[in-house]
């Protein structure tokens, strides 16, 4: 397993006091921590950075921890996830594990037990995986490299803007599924006001143009709901 000082953890906890305590405890152990306080911010962060472990509170504003875990698993199926929750119901634990949890810690908990369980998950998960998030996607005849901001078809390569790449990556991890306008706007732009919505429409029109070289790829408008990238 990699050294602790090279391991990055995404912590998502909306409780200010608990979040600060958990962040401080993990940083004292040598981990690099990014702390987010709602589900949308968590997805934005996870899309753009590489993490070795995610620690998600279940009850989060904007998008709950189970939904965030599902999105994270689409990006990186092997990312280890620990849920924090005040609930101890059997049904919640089952839902947590179905959502991809490697462990499930019920509040309140001791810092000693918490750290032992974090170390146990990391040790178990990093015997045979790299922890790298998926950043290269095959879209029909195209190859999309999110890290390099490139979209390639044959010998032709288009360089995307960061926002174009963020939008296309969101479509890639949700291909053949409807994405609501609100979700795209909040994850990629950070808000969903009218003017931002008009900007998004322009970006999606550009993506359609970039992908026009393969007739089996379509970004369709689902009236009143959002968009779907369909790949045959």
Secondary structure, 3 states (H helix, E strand, C coil): CCCHHHCEEEEECCCHHHHHHHHHHHHHCCCEEEEECEHHHHHHHHHHCCCCEEEEECCCECCCHHHHHHHHHHHCCCCEEEEEECCCCHHHHHHHHHCCCCEEEECCCCHHHHHHHHHHHHHHHCCCCCCCCCCEEEECCEEEECCCCEEEECCEEEECCHHHHHHHHHHHHCCCCEEEHHHHHHHHHCCCCHHHHHHHHHHHHHHHHHCCCCCCEEEEEECCCEEEEEEC
